[in-house]
Amino acid sequence: MIRRRNLLRDIGVIGGVVAIAGCGDQEVEAEPEEGPEEEQNDEQADADTEESGLDQIDLQFVEFRYGFSSGLLARVNLQYQAPDGSARTYVRVEAYDGDTLIGDNSVWENLGAGLTTEIELGIDELGSLEDYDIDDVTEFIIVGRREGGEDTEIGSFTGDEVRDRLEEE
C-alpha cells in the first residue's frame, strides 16, 4: 500500500530530477551582439565627448620673449597624448591690464599624436611704441579649443610671472 507521505516524496524526487534534467538541455542565451550601426553610434558618442574637451592635450611649457618693436611673443608647447591620429586645436593667447584686454592672437594648429608642438603667437599691441608696454600686463591667459568644443583655459600667468620668464631680444 502506498502511503501519502511516500507518494509525495517520490513525486518530489521525480519532479526534481525532471527539473534538473530539463535545465541541462537548455542553452544559456547570450547577450545580443551590437550591430555595426550601434557600434558606430557608441564610437561616435565617445569621439564627441573627446572632441569637446582638451583632456589629452597638455601644456608642456611656455617661453616669453619681448622686443622693443616686436612686442610680446609667447612660445606655447602643447603635447597631444593620444596613441594615434591628430587633433585640430585652436590656441589663443590673451594679455590683460586688469579687466581690459590689451592684446591677443590665435591660430588653428594640427597636433600629432605623442608629439610636442611649438606654437608661436605674438601680441603686437604690446611694445614701447604702442599704447601698452610689458609693464602693463597683469595677466596672461592661454586658451584652447578642439573643433566643435568650447574654449578651455590651458594656462595662465600673472604679469610678474611673465616678466620673470622674459628672454630679451
Phi, psi and omega per residue, in radians:
M1 nan 2.401 -3.094
I2 -1.623 2.183 3.097
R3 -1.552 2.722 -3.109
R4 -1.068 -0.736 -3.131
R5 -1.088 -0.789 3.132
N6 -1.122 -0.703 -3.139
L7 -1.088 -0.819 3.137
L8 -1.099 -0.693 3.124
R9 -1.134 -0.797 -3.126
D10 -1.121 -0.708 3.121
I11 -1.155 -0.699 3.116
G12 -1.103 -0.749 3.133
V13 -1.145 -0.818 -3.136
I14 -1.103 -0.734 3.130
G15 -1.103 -0.693 3.118
G16 -1.143 -0.712 3.128
V17 -1.139 -0.732 3.111
V18 -1.104 -0.755 -3.124
A19 -1.113 -0.748 3.127
I20 -1.171 -0.753 3.130
A21 -1.106 -0.661 3.133
G22 -1.147 -0.591 3.132
C23 -1.247 -0.538 -3.082
G24 -1.197 -0.487 -3.103
D25 -1.499 -0.242 -3.089
Q26 -1.436 2.465 3.064
E27 -1.572 2.503 3.085
V28 -1.313 2.264 -3.127
E29 -1.338 2.199 3.101
A30 -1.403 2.705 3.078
E31 -1.142 2.451 -3.134
P32 -1.084 2.361 3.126
E33 -1.321 2.552 3.112
E34 -1.273 2.432 3.090
G35 -1.364 2.957 -3.131
P36 -1.006 -0.627 -3.120
E37 -1.168 -0.742 3.131
E38 -1.161 -0.677 3.104
E39 -1.107 -0.708 3.127
Q40 -1.112 -0.720 3.129
N41 -1.104 -0.731 3.111
D42 -1.113 -0.771 3.136
E43 -1.120 -0.691 3.140
Q44 -1.144 -0.708 3.117
A45 -1.104 -0.724 3.090
D46 -1.108 -0.748 -3.140
A47 -1.121 -0.719 3.130
D48 -1.106 -0.698 3.120
T49 -1.122 -0.750 3.133
E50 -1.125 -0.731 -3.062
E51 -1.161 -0.490 -3.022
S52 -1.310 -0.355 -3.112
G53 -2.103 -3.124 3.131
L54 -2.000 0.611 -3.026
D55 -1.127 -0.417 3.141
Q56 -1.801 0.135 3.140
I57 -1.979 2.129 -3.114
D58 -2.018 2.462 3.032
L59 -1.405 2.007 -3.117
Q60 -1.415 -0.966 3.068
F61 -2.885 2.887 3.131
V62 -2.325 2.346 3.046
E63 -2.056 2.520 3.128
F64 -2.081 2.470 3.011
R65 -2.259 2.567 3.105
Y66 -2.393 2.268 3.108
G67 -2.162 2.662 -3.111
F68 -0.927 -0.834 -3.089
S69 -1.889 -0.248 -3.078
S70 -1.618 -0.184 3.134
G71 1.380 -2.732 -3.098
L72 -1.669 2.237 3.093
L73 -2.040 2.227 3.104
A74 -1.947 2.234 3.016
R75 -1.777 1.858 -3.102
V76 -1.754 2.170 -3.134
N77 -1.928 1.992 -3.114
L78 -1.991 2.506 3.082
Q79 -2.103 2.261 3.079
Y80 -1.671 2.017 -2.972
Q81 -1.668 0.308 3.109
A82 -1.296 2.705 -3.138
P83 -1.236 -0.452 3.127
D84 -2.755 2.977 3.100
G85 1.509 -2.861 3.106
S86 -2.551 2.868 -3.131
A87 -2.289 2.111 3.066
R88 -1.363 2.092 -2.985
T89 -2.269 2.376 3.075
Y90 -1.641 2.259 3.125
V91 -2.205 2.294 3.135
R92 -2.320 2.423 3.019
V93 -1.982 2.511 -3.119
E94 -2.372 2.392 3.056
A95 -2.010 2.355 -3.096
Y96 -2.143 2.578 2.924
D97 -2.029 1.665 -3.000
G98 1.216 -2.134 3.111
D99 -1.674 -0.015 -3.074
T100 -1.612 2.172 3.046
L101 -1.287 2.071 -3.098
I102 -1.816 -0.179 3.082
G103 3.117 2.606 3.092
D104 -2.700 2.889 3.079
N105 -2.751 2.640 -3.102
S106 -2.609 2.851 3.141
V107 -2.786 2.620 2.956
W108 -1.653 2.342 -3.086
E109 -2.394 2.465 3.023
N110 -1.567 2.126 3.105
L111 -1.776 2.204 3.139
G112 -1.519 2.585 -3.098
A113 -1.024 2.273 3.079
G114 1.303 0.023 -3.080
L115 -1.843 2.645 3.005
T116 -1.725 2.232 -3.098
T117 -1.978 2.254 3.103
E118 -1.658 2.213 -3.131
I119 -2.104 2.171 3.119
E120 -1.804 2.166 3.119
L121 -2.267 2.164 -3.140
G122 -1.831 2.549 3.064
I123 -1.991 1.725 -3.063
D124 -1.244 -0.359 -3.085
E125 -1.236 -0.154 3.095
L126 -1.818 2.110 3.133
G127 3.098 2.838 -3.105
S128 -1.094 -0.473 -3.129
L129 -1.681 0.026 -3.100
E130 -1.767 3.138 3.128
D131 -1.203 -0.481 -3.095
Y132 -2.150 2.573 3.116
D133 -2.063 2.987 -3.132
I134 -1.036 -0.502 3.136
D135 -1.223 -0.297 3.141
D136 -1.438 -0.250 -3.078
V137 -1.283 2.146 3.074
T138 -1.859 -0.395 3.133
E139 -2.670 2.470 3.109
F140 -2.233 2.174 -3.040
I141 -2.141 2.446 3.044
I142 -1.968 2.180 -3.091
V143 -2.073 2.507 3.095
G144 -2.359 2.803 3.117
R145 -2.782 2.389 2.999
R146 -1.598 2.776 -3.133
E147 -0.953 2.272 3.125
G148 1.436 -0.022 -3.100
G149 -1.774 -3.002 3.132
E150 -1.893 2.718 3.091
D151 -1.063 2.348 3.139
T152 -2.319 2.337 3.097
E153 -1.243 2.186 3.133
I154 -1.624 -0.659 -3.128
G155 -2.876 2.785 3.075
S156 -2.593 2.643 -3.115
F157 -2.399 2.545 3.023
T158 -1.333 2.875 3.099
G159 -1.045 -0.673 3.117
D160 -1.123 -0.691 3.105
E161 -1.116 -0.698 3.111
V162 -1.092 -0.839 -3.112
R163 -1.126 -0.632 3.103
D164 -1.161 -0.521 -3.097
R165 -1.616 0.003 -3.059
L166 -1.134 2.437 2.945
E167 -1.924 2.000 -3.105
E168 -1.264 2.494 3.074
E169 -1.595 nan nan
